[in-house]
C-alpha cells in the first residue's frame, strides 16, 4: 500500500492510498482523538458509504452524523452552521474527531468546522471523488464560498490523516471523474514533465479507469502536492503554483453560478487559458498548447471558457485570493513541468487573450 507523509514537523500526517481502506477499522481508529466522532457527509455519498464507515469504526464510540446537501452551491456559511449545530446538540467536546466522508465540498466544510469548533478539534479526510483524493483533501486548505468569491472564508488546518480508498471511485459519475483528471494533469504541468508525458501516454487507460494507471496517477499527484505544501504550508510563495488555471477557473465558477460548472471543469478551461497566455509570451509552443487541449478534450473536459466580457472577467479575477496589494497574480508555464507566478499581466494582454478565445 502506498503511504505518503506530508512533512510538517509535529503536524505531519500520513496519506494512505489503497483499495478497501474504508473498511480498515483499526487504521481509522488509530487516528481518533477520543471516543467522540462527528461524521460529515452529503446526501449522495452517505447512502453509499456511511454504513460501511460506521461498521468499520465499530462499537464503543459516540458517533454523530451531519448530512449536507450535495453541490458547490451549498458551500456556504449558512450550511456550515448545521455542522456546529449537531456538534453542540450532541455536546461534543474538544476530544471529538471530525471525519469528512465525501468530495471537496464536504472536505472543505468539515475541515473548516474542525478548525473552528472549540478553536480546533481533530480531523480526518476520507475523500470519495478523484478531485478530492488528488487535491483538496491534501494540504489543509478549508473554506466556504461567498457570493463575491470562491473559498474566501476559511483556514489552513491540517488533518490527522488522509485515507484514500480507490474502490469508491467505481461509483463516481463520469463527469465528476473527468473533473478530477483535470487536477491530475495539473501536477504534471506545474512540476513534473515526466509525469505529464506519462499522463499523455496513458490517457486511454485513465479515461477507462484502469485501476493500475489510476493508482499511479493518484500517488504521483498526492506526492507532488505534499512536496509543495511541505515547502510552503500557508501559500506565501511556491504553493501558489498549485493554482494553475484556478484564477480563471474561479472566475468562471463565480460568474456562471456555483455548481453550474464543476470545479475541475472550470480549472481545465482555466489551465488552457494559462497555457495560451504562456504561449503568447513565447514560453511554450502552439504544439504544446494543442497537445494539452487534445488531452482535455479526450477526457470530456471543456477546452473553451464561457463567453464573458472583459469587465466581468476582471471583476471576478480581481477578487481572487492571489491578488496582492491590488496586483493580480497568475500562474503561468515557463515550460511544461515548470510553473511560475507572474504579477505583470496587463489589462490589454488579457483583453487580447479573451478576444482570441471569442473568435476561436
Helices and strands as residue ranges (DSSP letters): E 2-6, G 9-11, E 13-18, G 21-23, H 25-30, E 36-42, I 46-50, H 51-57, E 62-68, G 72-74, H 77-89, E 97-102, H 104-116, G 117-119, E 122-127, H 130-131, I 132-136, E 141-146, E 149-156, E 161-165, G 166-171, H 174-191, H 193-201, H 203-207, H 211-231, G 238-243, H 246-256, H 263-280, H 286-298, H 310-317, E 330-335, E 338-342, H 347-359
